[in-house]
Amino acid sequence: AGNNMNIKHLEGVESEVPSNKMFLAAKHLIQNAVESLKKNNKDNGEINVICTKIGDNVEISVQDNGPGLMCQLDLACELGYTTKATITGGTGLALISKMLREHDIQLNYSGENGARFSFLAPLKAEKV
């Protein structure tokens, strides 16, 4: 029994969204997944980070096998919402959602078999 993280990515794929913003969004989603698995004492926790080219977009998804959200995504994305016992929580999903909205990107959530957060970012047009 142990915890696993799998990362699959696409070589040479560039997005219109600055890479530091996409990295930061993915980092926060991974951090949330790790915290969820720890909080729920998942001995066989698993996190999958997958980048998939879909048409003229790249989809970044972070999926875990934890309990998922206990509320609607819009509530979880409100500044100050937290499931943590400490006062310092409540900025992760709000920050991610705001940062993505600045680039007209929506954060999506699916709660089947854990939590799956994803977003689509437009690819850079190829130079001719």
C-alpha positions as a LaTeX table, in Angstrom:
\begin{tabular}{lrrr}
\hline
Residue & $x$ (\AA) & $y$ (\AA) & $z$ (\AA) \\
\hline
Ala1 & 0.00 & 0.00 & 0.00 \\
Gly2 & 1.46 & 3.29 & $-1.09$ \\
Asn3 & 0.67 & 6.50 & $-2.91$ \\
Asn4 & 1.30 & 7.01 & $-6.63$ \\
Met5 & 1.41 & 10.02 & $-8.93$ \\
Asn6 & 1.40 & 9.55 & $-12.70$ \\
Ile7 & 2.11 & 12.43 & $-15.10$ \\
Lys8 & 1.51 & 12.18 & $-18.84$ \\
His9 & 2.35 & 15.14 & $-21.05$ \\
Leu10 & 2.62 & 16.17 & $-24.68$ \\
Glu11 & 6.05 & 17.04 & $-26.09$ \\
Gly12 & 6.32 & 20.33 & $-27.96$ \\
Val13 & 2.76 & 21.53 & $-27.27$ \\
Glu14 & 2.53 & 25.24 & $-26.50$ \\
Ser15 & $-0.54$ & 27.10 & $-25.30$ \\
Glu16 & $-1.67$ & 30.70 & $-25.74$ \\
Val17 & $-1.92$ & 30.83 & $-21.94$ \\
Pro18 & 1.43 & 31.64 & $-20.31$ \\
Ser19 & 3.05 & 28.39 & $-19.18$ \\
Asn20 & 3.67 & 29.76 & $-15.68$ \\
Lys21 & $-0.10$ & 30.25 & $-15.23$ \\
Met22 & $-0.89$ & 26.73 & $-16.41$ \\
Phe23 & 1.89 & 25.31 & $-14.22$ \\
Leu24 & 0.59 & 27.23 & $-11.20$ \\
Ala25 & $-2.99$ & 26.05 & $-11.81$ \\
Ala26 & $-1.85$ & 22.42 & $-12.16$ \\
Lys27 & 0.42 & 22.75 & $-9.09$ \\
His28 & $-2.48$ & 23.97 & $-6.93$ \\
Leu29 & $-4.76$ & 21.20 & $-8.19$ \\
Ile30 & $-2.08$ & 18.59 & $-7.40$ \\
Gln31 & $-1.53$ & 20.13 & $-3.97$ \\
Asn32 & $-5.28$ & 19.97 & $-3.27$ \\
Ala33 & $-5.34$ & 16.30 & $-4.34$ \\
Val34 & $-2.39$ & 15.44 & $-2.07$ \\
Glu35 & $-4.03$ & 17.23 & 0.88 \\
Ser36 & $-7.36$ & 15.47 & 0.24 \\
Leu37 & $-5.72$ & 12.05 & 0.18 \\
Lys38 & $-3.77$ & 12.80 & 3.38 \\
Lys39 & $-6.85$ & 14.18 & 5.15 \\
Asn40 & $-8.85$ & 11.08 & 4.28 \\
Asn41 & $-6.03$ & 8.69 & 5.25 \\
Lys42 & $-5.88$ & 7.13 & 1.79 \\
Asp43 & $-3.13$ & 4.50 & 2.02 \\
Asn44 & $-3.58$ & 3.66 & $-1.65$ \\
Gly45 & $-3.93$ & 7.23 & $-2.88$ \\
Glu46 & $-3.41$ & 7.89 & $-6.56$ \\
Ile47 & $-3.09$ & 11.15 & $-8.48$ \\
Asn48 & $-3.04$ & 11.28 & $-12.28$ \\
Val49 & $-1.99$ & 14.43 & $-14.14$ \\
Ile50 & $-2.80$ & 14.16 & $-17.84$ \\
Cys51 & $-2.30$ & 16.57 & $-20.74$ \\
Thr52 & $-4.33$ & 15.76 & $-23.83$ \\
Lys53 & $-4.53$ & 17.58 & $-27.16$ \\
Ile54 & $-8.19$ & 18.10 & $-28.07$ \\
Gly55 & $-8.61$ & 19.92 & $-31.38$ \\
Asp56 & $-7.01$ & 23.36 & $-31.05$ \\
Asn57 & $-6.77$ & 23.03 & $-27.27$ \\
Val58 & $-4.76$ & 21.23 & $-24.64$ \\
Glu59 & $-6.65$ & 19.75 & $-21.70$ \\
Ile60 & $-4.89$ & 19.60 & $-18.36$ \\
Ser61 & $-6.56$ & 17.26 & $-15.87$ \\
Val62 & $-5.73$ & 16.28 & $-12.31$ \\
Gln63 & $-7.59$ & 13.28 & $-10.97$ \\
Asp64 & $-7.38$ & 11.54 & $-7.60$ \\
Asn65 & $-9.15$ & 8.62 & $-5.99$ \\
Gly66 & $-10.15$ & 10.58 & $-2.86$ \\
Pro67 & $-13.69$ & 11.43 & $-1.73$ \\
Gly68 & $-14.23$ & 14.30 & $-4.19$ \\
Leu69 & $-15.95$ & 17.60 & $-3.42$ \\
Met70 & $-18.69$ & 17.65 & $-0.83$ \\
Cys71 & $-20.37$ & 20.65 & $-2.50$ \\
Gln72 & $-20.87$ & 22.26 & $-5.92$ \\
Leu73 & $-17.76$ & 23.52 & $-7.73$ \\
Asp74 & $-18.96$ & 27.17 & $-7.70$ \\
Leu75 & $-19.18$ & 27.09 & $-3.87$ \\
Ala76 & $-15.77$ & 25.40 & $-3.56$ \\
Cys77 & $-14.29$ & 28.16 & $-5.77$ \\
Glu78 & $-15.47$ & 30.96 & $-3.48$ \\
Leu79 & $-12.67$ & 32.75 & $-1.66$ \\
Gly80 & $-12.60$ & 31.52 & 1.91 \\
Tyr81 & $-14.29$ & 28.15 & 1.33 \\
Thr82 & $-12.29$ & 25.41 & 3.01 \\
Thr83 & $-12.60$ & 21.89 & 4.34 \\
Lys84 & $-9.52$ & 22.40 & 6.50 \\
Ala85 & $-9.68$ & 22.83 & 10.27 \\
Thr86 & $-7.26$ & 25.78 & 10.07 \\
Ile87 & $-8.00$ & 29.38 & 9.27 \\
Thr88 & $-5.32$ & 29.50 & 6.54 \\
Gly89 & $-7.31$ & 27.52 & 3.94 \\
Gly90 & $-9.77$ & 28.60 & 1.30 \\
Thr91 & $-7.70$ & 30.18 & $-1.45$ \\
Gly92 & $-6.62$ & 27.25 & $-3.67$ \\
Leu93 & $-9.63$ & 26.64 & $-5.94$ \\
Ala94 & $-10.63$ & 30.33 & $-5.80$ \\
Leu95 & $-7.15$ & 31.34 & $-7.00$ \\
Ile96 & $-7.09$ & 28.69 & $-9.73$ \\
Ser97 & $-10.56$ & 29.56 & $-10.98$ \\
Lys98 & $-9.83$ & 33.33 & $-11.03$ \\
Met99 & $-6.49$ & 32.86 & $-12.78$ \\
Leu100 & $-8.07$ & 30.68 & $-15.49$ \\
Arg101 & $-11.06$ & 33.03 & $-15.96$ \\
Glu102 & $-8.58$ & 35.85 & $-16.70$ \\
His103 & $-7.77$ & 33.83 & $-19.86$ \\
Asp104 & $-11.44$ & 32.92 & $-20.57$ \\
Ile105 & $-10.83$ & 29.37 & $-19.37$ \\
Gln106 & $-13.29$ & 27.47 & $-17.21$ \\
Leu107 & $-12.32$ & 25.06 & $-14.44$ \\
Asn108 & $-14.34$ & 21.83 & $-14.76$ \\
Tyr109 & $-15.07$ & 19.19 & $-12.15$ \\
Ser110 & $-16.25$ & 15.59 & $-12.26$ \\
Gly111 & $-16.78$ & 13.56 & $-9.10$ \\
Glu112 & $-16.79$ & 10.03 & $-10.44$ \\
Asn113 & $-14.35$ & 7.70 & $-8.62$ \\
Gly114 & $-12.71$ & 10.59 & $-6.75$ \\
Ala115 & $-12.16$ & 14.13 & $-7.95$ \\
Arg116 & $-11.22$ & 15.18 & $-11.49$ \\
Phe117 & $-10.46$ & 18.84 & $-12.18$ \\
Ser118 & $-9.66$ & 19.91 & $-15.73$ \\
Phe119 & $-9.37$ & 22.93 & $-17.98$ \\
Leu120 & $-8.92$ & 23.52 & $-21.71$ \\
Ala121 & $-6.33$ & 26.04 & $-22.90$ \\
Pro122 & $-6.02$ & 27.15 & $-26.53$ \\
Leu123 & $-2.92$ & 26.01 & $-28.40$ \\
Lys124 & $-0.60$ & 28.50 & $-30.05$ \\
Ala125 & $-1.18$ & 28.75 & $-33.77$ \\
Glu126 & 1.57 & 27.07 & $-35.73$ \\
Lys127 & 3.88 & 29.45 & $-37.59$ \\
Val128 & 3.71 & 29.08 & $-41.33$ \\
\hline
\end{tabular}
